[in-house]
Structure formats: C-alpha cells, structure tokens
C-alpha cells in the first residue's frame, strides 16, 4: 500500500499520465502554432458578429419598417417581424420620389463624370509615373491640396460663374470639373493610377518606343490595357462617391436636374403635394414606414451594385496598391 | 551634328555609341526636354483644371472674404472691409467659434477610434476563418452607403449611439463628475461611437491591403525565434503599418471635415444665403475653418510621424 502510494504520487500522476491530455486541452482551448484555439475563435466570432450587427442593424430596421402596414406601425407588439409583407409604402415611395426620372438622373450624374474623371486621372497619373520633368514635387503638393481644400472654399465663385454661364442646374456643372481632372476626389484617383503605372514594368513600353510607336499610342495600346484593374476600381469608387456626394450636387444642380438623394431630402414636401394631408384618409398620411421605404429605395441601387461587384471592392486595394509607400 | 536643336527621334542605339561624347551629352539634353514636354502634355489637362476650378476660385473666395459682397441678378458688387469678416467670425459671432471647437474635439476623438477600429477589423479579416467572405462584404458596406442623407437617417433613428451605456444613471453621474475639459469628448464618444464606426470603411480596406503585403516568412521567422503573437504584433505588424496609418489619418480627417452633415459646414452654408451674413462672411469663415483643419492635420501628422520614426527604429 505504502509503496504504491510513493510510486504514484498525485503530482507524479498528472505529470506522466495527464500531461499529453492537458497539452491537448490547452492547445484545443488556446491554440498552438498550427491552429488557433477555441477560446480565440469564439472571441473572434463574437467580435465579428457584434460589429457586423452594428452595420446591419440600421439597414434591417430600415427594411423591416418599410414593409410595415399602417396597422403594424401602430401596434406596439410588432417590432421586428411585421404581420404581413406590405408593399403599399413602396408604391407611395416610388411615386413620391418620381423614381424612374430621379434614378435616371442620378445614374447620369454619377456615371458620366466618373467615366471622364477616371480617364483623365489615368492620363495625369501616367504622366507623373513615366516622365521626368521639372516641378513634379510641386504637382504632388498641389494634388494633395485639391484633396484637402474644403469645397466651400472654392464653391461660391464657381457657382457664380456657372450662374453667369447659365450652367446652374445643368449636369455640365459637374461634368466640366471632372473633364479637367478636378472632379470629386480626383486627387485620390490620380494617385491610384500613379501607383499602378509605377508598379507596372516599363520594358514593353520601351520596346514599343524603339519600334517607333508614339507616346500617345503607347499609352492607349500598352499602358491602358495593362492597368485595367485600376480603371475598374477607380470607376466603381468614383460612381459610388459621386452618388453619395450630396453637397456639391445640391448646390450645382438646384433648380435643374433632380437626383435621387436630392428628391429624398425634400421627401416630406413632395409627399404632401401628392397626398395633401387634409384630403387623404388617415392611413395615407406620411408615416415613418413610407419615409423608410424612400430611404431604402435611395440606397437600393448602390446595394445592388455592391453585391454584384463586391469582389472588386474587396480586392481593389490589393490590385491597385493604393497604400502608397 | 549640324542640326542639334531639332528634336532627335529615338533611333537605333548603335549610332549613339559611336558618337563623340559631346554630341551624346547634347542628345541627352534634347531627349530629356522631349520627355519633359511629353510629361507636361499628359498633365496639362490637370494644370488647366487646377487653375480654373481650384486656384482662381480659391483666390476669388479670399477676395470675397475681405469684402462685403452683394449679389444681384446681373452683377456682383464688392465693398472692401479689410479683415472685418474675420474679426466678426472670431470675436463677435457666438456660434461659429463654439462650432469650430466642437469640430476640433470631435475630430481629435474620432481619428484614434477610427484608426484603432479599422486596424483591428483589418487584422481580423486578414486571418483565415469560415464565412470570411460574408463578413468582408458586411464590413465594407459603409464604403457604399455612408452618405449625408443616410447618416442623417441613422442619427434620427438613434442607431448612432450606444444607447444602453449613455443613459445608465451611473454613467451620467460619472460624466458630471469629470473635469469640464474632459466632459464633452467623453460625452461625444458615448453618443456617437457607432456613428464613428461608419466612417472606417476605406481605412479598413487600406489597412487590409497593407497587412497582406507583409511577407509571411517574417511571421514564420519570428515564431521560430520564439516570439509570441503579442510580440509579433508590436514588433512586426505595427511598425509595418506606420506609414499607412499616416495616410489613413489624413484621409479620416479630410472625410470628416468635408462631410456634408458636418455642423460647421452647414453653418457656413446657411450663412451664405443669410441677409446678415452673406458671401463675404461665409468666405471668411471658410478660410478660418480651412486653417483650423490644416492645424489639425499638422498635429496628427507630426504626432504619427514621431511614432512612425520610433517604430522604424525599433524594427
């Protein structure tokens, strides 16, 4: 009895027999060199889900509210699950926003400047990346300046000039700056193209030059195709930023073309024009659900584009190397 | 040799080698001039745009800021008032300075949060786990939908605050106990934390790209040398993110300052059409705001550069 005890003391037991088990338990919980432990993984997922919820909750709330019928809105029992899938709010929302017209206007006003801006940015970026000339550092400083200078520091004279030229309310007011490389956040796109062209090998262009190709031709037939990912990424970001930009658009297009966000900002007024509050019955008055359907219709095109093109958003930076050393 | 001034077309390299040194030097000059000319050609369109849409309007806005501007249907009349608009904004107007101070506090609180948050998310997305693609799609949503009207809607819903924390009595008391200088940043932090997170989309993207550029073999080497994950973070990951952090900080400040729902911008915009204010006064405020923004950028830039240099040193 005694000898048995001395041979297998409790501590000795754990050392010899339980050690591999303990090690496995530890690596299961806290991970080892090859894989992460379950504790870490659980924490990771909790964090991911919590943050994901923060981003999704407003969208979900917006969507759920927008499909609530007037009855559901008044019913305090109905929070997250409406009793029916009610599309009446969207009917009204589509009418109030004049959806077909404003959507078309929004697409025109964001796609046209984006196309021009992307092309011009690539020209400038190519010039900066491939040619040596005096004053290049100055150009970079000024580029940064165009990014930093707040819009209201240049807005008023531009607006007055446009007014004199009769361009206020005309999409040209947004297209002209884009055409001359001064569109919304053009500096970022120029820097993207600068980075891209710098990272592309020069060899092909040099051999084309030896074969007698002109510089313009080299740009169009060699540099542009090689930088295709940068073009796609710049164009997508440009469209999204133009779409979301409401300050400049509001000032320059006021009284002319009406975009989707502009119409949303005067939603209440437009609604009361269509459904005068004194005339229509109480269920057709403006309520939260209709407003939410309007907001949702406003971001819906962007969401659709995003889910179709999400690969480009996610992999964009890796492909273009925006990070800028 | 007799026509050295005409631009020489790029010819076969064999002739260049047989030429005397003097001529090849000249040819070098003309080639460089030619290169510079083409370079200017490519950026010409930008230079014109810069003068027309940035430089001239900027100068004009400055001119307006020194005048009382009256706009009629036909013309613009200027009435020179020296620095009156500036002194009014700085010393007489009770709202403007308060809004600018609020903006400074908000920006200085937001920037570190955005940077730290974006860095954490980027590091999480850089790991391998199940459903990674789904989470990436969700986390990049802010890039697509962060716009003035949407953020306004979110704030109106109360989706922007941490509701359970900000309204707990103990927290309210705790805030009341704080010294005055600390009170408003802490209050802002609690009420707008989630709102700040909506501004981190692009920053996450930039951090993620930078993380993916770090060579895997560095991690492996460090692990073989016995470095813990903690040490790897401080000694390898953080220093390699230092440059990109500066880029992100600048981007964050500029985005926050240009955001169309920014209170200072709203105020300046409202004053433009105000009878009392007018274009001259709004222009003066725009310049003061610009100056404050530059100061903020400078502070954050110097701070981060100091840190980046130290990080580079220890590497």
HADDOCK unambig.tbl for C-alpha pairs under 7 A between the chains (distance, minus, plus):
assign (segid A and resid 52 and name CA) (segid B and resid 138 and name CA) 6.20 0.50 0.50
assign (segid A and resid 52 and name CA) (segid B and resid 139 and name CA) 6.55 0.50 0.50
assign (segid A and resid 58 and name CA) (segid B and resid 154 and name CA) 6.66 0.50 0.50
assign (segid A and resid 58 and name CA) (segid B and resid 159 and name CA) 6.33 0.50 0.50
assign (segid A and resid 123 and name CA) (segid B and resid 42 and name CA) 5.81 0.50 0.50
assign (segid A and resid 124 and name CA) (segid B and resid 42 and name CA) 5.60 0.50 0.50
assign (segid A and resid 124 and name CA) (segid B and resid 43 and name CA) 4.71 0.50 0.50
assign (segid A and resid 124 and name CA) (segid B and resid 46 and name CA) 6.83 0.50 0.50
assign (segid A and resid 127 and name CA) (segid B and resid 39 and name CA) 4.94 0.50 0.50
assign (segid A and resid 127 and name CA) (segid B and resid 42 and name CA) 4.91 0.50 0.50
assign (segid A and resid 127 and name CA) (segid B and resid 43 and name CA) 5.93 0.50 0.50
assign (segid A and resid 128 and name CA) (segid B and resid 39 and name CA) 6.96 0.50 0.50
assign (segid A and resid 131 and name CA) (segid B and resid 35 and name CA) 6.00 0.50 0.50
assign (segid A and resid 131 and name CA) (segid B and resid 36 and name CA) 6.40 0.50 0.50
assign (segid A and resid 131 and name CA) (segid B and resid 39 and name CA) 5.07 0.50 0.50
assign (segid A and resid 132 and name CA) (segid B and resid 35 and name CA) 6.58 0.50 0.50
assign (segid A and resid 132 and name CA) (segid B and resid 36 and name CA) 5.79 0.50 0.50
assign (segid A and resid 132 and name CA) (segid B and resid 39 and name CA) 6.90 0.50 0.50
assign (segid A and resid 133 and name CA) (segid B and resid 36 and name CA) 4.43 0.50 0.50
assign (segid A and resid 133 and name CA) (segid B and resid 39 and name CA) 6.51 0.50 0.50
assign (segid A and resid 148 and name CA) (segid B and resid 254 and name CA) 6.11 0.50 0.50
assign (segid A and resid 149 and name CA) (segid B and resid 290 and name CA) 6.88 0.50 0.50
assign (segid A and resid 150 and name CA) (segid B and resid 258 and name CA) 5.95 0.50 0.50
assign (segid A and resid 150 and name CA) (segid B and resid 290 and name CA) 6.63 0.50 0.50
assign (segid A and resid 152 and name CA) (segid B and resid 286 and name CA) 6.32 0.50 0.50
assign (segid A and resid 153 and name CA) (segid B and resid 58 and name CA) 6.03 0.50 0.50
assign (segid A and resid 153 and name CA) (segid B and resid 61 and name CA) 6.27 0.50 0.50
assign (segid A and resid 153 and name CA) (segid B and resid 283 and name CA) 6.71 0.50 0.50
assign (segid A and resid 153 and name CA) (segid B and resid 286 and name CA) 5.64 0.50 0.50
assign (segid A and resid 153 and name CA) (segid B and resid 287 and name CA) 6.70 0.50 0.50
assign (segid A and resid 154 and name CA) (segid B and resid 54 and name CA) 6.34 0.50 0.50
assign (segid A and resid 154 and name CA) (segid B and resid 57 and name CA) 4.84 0.50 0.50
assign (segid A and resid 154 and name CA) (segid B and resid 58 and name CA) 5.03 0.50 0.50
assign (segid A and resid 154 and name CA) (segid B and resid 61 and name CA) 6.34 0.50 0.50
assign (segid A and resid 157 and name CA) (segid B and resid 57 and name CA) 5.31 0.50 0.50
assign (segid A and resid 157 and name CA) (segid B and resid 60 and name CA) 6.43 0.50 0.50
assign (segid A and resid 157 and name CA) (segid B and resid 61 and name CA) 6.54 0.50 0.50
assign (segid A and resid 158 and name CA) (segid B and resid 57 and name CA) 6.30 0.50 0.50
assign (segid A and resid 177 and name CA) (segid B and resid 49 and name CA) 6.70 0.50 0.50
assign (segid A and resid 177 and name CA) (segid B and resid 53 and name CA) 6.67 0.50 0.50
assign (segid A and resid 180 and name CA) (segid B and resid 45 and name CA) 5.56 0.50 0.50
assign (segid A and resid 180 and name CA) (segid B and resid 46 and name CA) 5.55 0.50 0.50
assign (segid A and resid 180 and name CA) (segid B and resid 48 and name CA) 6.89 0.50 0.50
assign (segid A and resid 180 and name CA) (segid B and resid 49 and name CA) 4.48 0.50 0.50
assign (segid A and resid 181 and name CA) (segid B and resid 45 and name CA) 6.95 0.50 0.50
assign (segid A and resid 181 and name CA) (segid B and resid 46 and name CA) 5.04 0.50 0.50
assign (segid A and resid 181 and name CA) (segid B and resid 49 and name CA) 5.99 0.50 0.50
assign (segid A and resid 182 and name CA) (segid B and resid 49 and name CA) 5.91 0.50 0.50
assign (segid A and resid 182 and name CA) (segid B and resid 50 and name CA) 6.53 0.50 0.50
assign (segid A and resid 182 and name CA) (segid B and resid 53 and name CA) 6.75 0.50 0.50
assign (segid A and resid 210 and name CA) (segid B and resid 10 and name CA) 6.82 0.50 0.50
assign (segid A and resid 240 and name CA) (segid B and resid 144 and name CA) 6.25 0.50 0.50
assign (segid A and resid 244 and name CA) (segid B and resid 147 and name CA) 4.92 0.50 0.50
assign (segid A and resid 245 and name CA) (segid B and resid 147 and name CA) 6.77 0.50 0.50
assign (segid A and resid 246 and name CA) (segid B and resid 148 and name CA) 6.76 0.50 0.50
assign (segid A and resid 247 and name CA) (segid B and resid 260 and name CA) 5.69 0.50 0.50
assign (segid A and resid 299 and name CA) (segid B and resid 145 and name CA) 6.78 0.50 0.50
assign (segid A and resid 302 and name CA) (segid B and resid 144 and name CA) 6.61 0.50 0.50
assign (segid A and resid 310 and name CA) (segid B and resid 137 and name CA) 6.74 0.50 0.50
assign (segid A and resid 317 and name CA) (segid B and resid 205 and name CA) 6.73 0.50 0.50
assign (segid A and resid 317 and name CA) (segid B and resid 206 and name CA) 6.61 0.50 0.50
assign (segid A and resid 317 and name CA) (segid B and resid 209 and name CA) 5.78 0.50 0.50
assign (segid A and resid 318 and name CA) (segid B and resid 209 and name CA) 5.24 0.50 0.50
assign (segid A and resid 323 and name CA) (segid B and resid 206 and name CA) 5.93 0.50 0.50
assign (segid A and resid 323 and name CA) (segid B and resid 210 and name CA) 6.49 0.50 0.50
assign (segid A and resid 323 and name CA) (segid B and resid 244 and name CA) 6.32 0.50 0.50
assign (segid A and resid 325 and name CA) (segid B and resid 243 and name CA) 6.93 0.50 0.50
